[in-house]
Amino acid sequence: MPHPSAAQYDALLRAIYAAADPGGDWAPAMQRASAALGATQCSLQLLNAAANGPPRMLAAPGVTAEEAALHVAHYRKVAPFSGLGLALANDRVIVGDNAIDVETCRRSQYWNDFAARHGQGFHMMGASISLDDGRFALIGMLRPEGCGQFDAAETGLLGRLVPHLRQAIDLRLRLDAAVTGSADAALQAGALGAAAVLHPDGQLHVAPPAFTGAAARLGLSLAGRRVTLPDARAAARFTALLGRLAEGGAGGALEITPADAAERSFLELRRLPGEAPLLLLTLRLPRPAAERRAMLREAFTLSSAEADVALGMLEGASAEQIAERRGTALSTVRTQWGRVLLKAQAANTRELALLAGRMLGG
């Protein structure tokens, strides 16, 4: 029966949120979860909303690559408990022994042709995790027949982890989608956001590396394990937001854009489902210039030079400043700016800024 200490539980949460960091790996988090839950094998899979395609295996500690491939290719379809996670309510932890007759499992093709031969666990516990983009993740824990089925304490611990897994997977999927095809993936991923877990009084509970770095870029202090905003007005709003959440109210967001930034940044705070004493704090940093330039090019079919001019104008530079910076004639910059407005079907910088603001999240 698992009773992890506070330090062990925090280490597990840190591993989960570290997996959402750019370049993070789900395997360490799943290995820690497996050990805490008394499982010998586990898996974390990503499926589309219709569940009509093969899953993407995010991590499968204790399972060889060959076994994972066999499972994805065929045996997941004939496993007695394969449909349980989809049929039941999202985020509900299920125990296979309670839903599938033990003898039915023992007689199944899945057990005789695959699981028993490859040393897969007989007892199963898992959950289906709903995600923001309509997809869902499946987490499964396995252990041998002689170890007995998963008990109430173990299902309760997995239930406590599910909200954190959802938040971390959602964040990682947003980062992965943003950096696809980018030559500067790490920079762009770091610009989209990072998450930490707070106590209701504002004290940090879990702060992964990406969050620490993001906080420093936005001028936030984490001294004393507390989040402190440099701007007095934003700090007051943050305190009020914490108070509202502590009283059971809704979360919210506030702008925390540094004075020298060209694009807006935000802090979002909300309660973690199933974890009443804990809050999720997400920072959204401004995208780097390289990404904004690329997005302008794609959205308005601009040339590289036109996108550079457009970005300069949107950041408040004059045509003269842009010409000097780019080493081109003023007449060339003005011609390129005219083409930008024509392609974007905008009358002036203000209209272009409104269009670009919707596209860039400003």
HUGIZI-V724922 format. One record per residue. RES is the residue in one small letter. PSI is psi as a letter, one per 40 degrees, with the letter a starting at -180 (* if undefined). D_LAST is the distance of its C-alpha to the last C-alpha in Angstrom with 1 decimal. Layout:
# HUGIZI-V724922
res=<RES RES>
psi=<PSI PSI>
d_last=<D_LAST D_LAST>
This chain:
# HUGIZI-V724922
res=<m p h p s a a q y d a l l r a i y a a a d p g g d w a p a m q r a s a a l g a t q c s l q l l n a a a n g p p r m l a a p g v t a e e a a l h v a h y r k v a p f s g l g l a l a n d r v i v g d n a i d v e t c r r s q y w n d f a a r h g q g f h m m g a s i s l d d g r f a l i g m l r p e g c g q f d a a e t g l l g r l v p h l r q a i d l r l r l d a a v t g s a d a a l q a g a l g a a a v l h p d g q l h v a p p a f t g a a a r l g l s l a g r r v t l p d a r a a a r f t a l l g r l a e g g a g g a l e i t p a d a a e r s f l e l r r l p g e a p l l l l t l r l p r p a a e r r a m l r e a f t l s s a e a d v a l g m l e g a s a e q i a e r r g t a l s t v r t q w g r v l l k a q a a n t r e l a l l a g r m l g g>
psi=<h h g i i d d d d d d d d d d d d d d e i h e i h d d d d d d d d d d d e f i e i i i h i h i i d e f e i i i h h d i g h e h i d d d d d d d d d d e d d e h d e d e d d d d i i i e h h i h d d e d h h d d d d d e i d d d d e c d d d e f i i d h i i a i h h i i d e e i i i h h h h i i i d e e i i h a d d d d d d d d d d d d d d d d d d d d d d d d d d d e h e i e f d d d d d d e d i i i i h i i d e e h h d h g i d d d d d d d d d e e i h f h f f i h h i d h d d d d d d d d d d d d d d d e e a i a a i i h f h i d e i e i i i i h h h i i h h e g d e i i h h h h h i i i i d d d d d d d d d d d e f i i d d d d d d d d d d d e e i i d d d d d d d e f i i d d d d d d d d d d d d d d e f i d a d d d d d d d d d d d e f *>
d_last=<48.8 45.6 45.0 42.6 42.5 39.4 39.0 39.5 36.9 34.3 35.1 34.5 31.1 30.2 31.3 29.3 26.0 27.0 27.2 23.4 22.9 22.5 26.1 27.3 30.5 31.3 35.0 35.4 33.7 35.9 38.9 38.5 38.0 41.0 43.2 42.1 43.0 46.3 45.3 46.7 44.1 40.7 37.9 34.2 33.4 30.4 31.2 29.5 29.4 32.7 34.4 36.2 35.5 36.5 34.5 32.6 34.4 32.0 35.0 38.7 40.6 44.3 44.1 45.1 43.2 46.1 46.0 42.3 42.7 45.7 43.9 40.8 43.1 45.7 46.6 43.4 44.5 47.9 47.1 48.5 45.4 42.8 41.8 41.7 38.2 37.0 39.4 38.7 35.8 32.7 32.9 36.6 38.7 41.8 45.1 46.8 50.3 49.6 48.3 50.6 54.3 55.3 58.1 55.8 53.6 56.6 58.0 54.7 54.2 51.1 53.2 56.4 54.9 51.8 51.1 54.7 55.3 52.2 52.5 49.5 49.4 51.1 49.3 45.7 42.9 39.3 36.3 33.8 30.2 27.7 24.2 20.8 21.1 24.5 26.5 28.7 30.4 34.1 35.6 39.3 41.9 45.5 48.7 52.4 54.7 56.9 54.1 53.7 50.8 47.7 48.3 46.4 45.2 43.8 42.0 40.7 39.3 37.6 36.1 34.6 33.0 31.5 28.4 27.6 28.2 25.8 22.9 23.7 24.2 21.0 19.0 21.2 20.8 17.0 17.6 20.4 18.6 15.9 18.6 21.2 22.7 21.0 23.3 21.3 20.8 21.2 18.6 15.9 17.1 17.1 13.4 12.5 14.3 17.7 19.8 22.7 25.2 26.1 29.1 28.6 29.5 26.6 28.8 27.7 29.6 28.2 25.9 25.8 25.4 21.8 20.8 23.0 21.5 17.9 19.1 20.8 17.8 16.0 19.3 20.3 24.0 25.9 29.3 31.8 29.8 27.5 23.7 23.5 20.4 21.1 19.8 22.3 20.2 17.8 21.1 22.7 19.9 20.2 23.9 23.8 21.7 24.3 27.0 25.7 25.6 29.1 30.4 29.3 26.3 22.9 20.2 16.8 13.6 12.8 10.5 12.4 10.8 13.9 15.1 15.4 12.0 10.0 6.6 5.8 8.3 9.8 13.4 14.8 18.5 20.8 24.6 26.0 28.2 31.8 31.2 31.5 31.7 28.7 24.9 22.1 19.5 16.5 14.3 11.0 10.9 8.8 10.0 13.0 13.6 16.0 13.7 11.1 14.3 15.8 13.0 13.3 17.0 17.2 15.1 17.0 20.2 20.0 22.6 21.8 22.6 20.5 17.4 18.3 18.7 15.5 13.5 15.8 15.4 11.6 12.2 14.8 17.9 20.8 22.7 25.5 23.6 22.2 25.8 27.3 24.9 25.6 29.2 29.3 30.7 28.7 29.9 28.5 24.9 25.2 26.6 23.8 21.2 23.2 23.1 19.3 19.1 22.0 20.7 17.3 19.4 17.4 19.5 17.8 14.9 13.2 13.6 12.4 9.1 8.8 9.9 7.9 4.5 6.3 7.7 5.6 3.8 0.0>
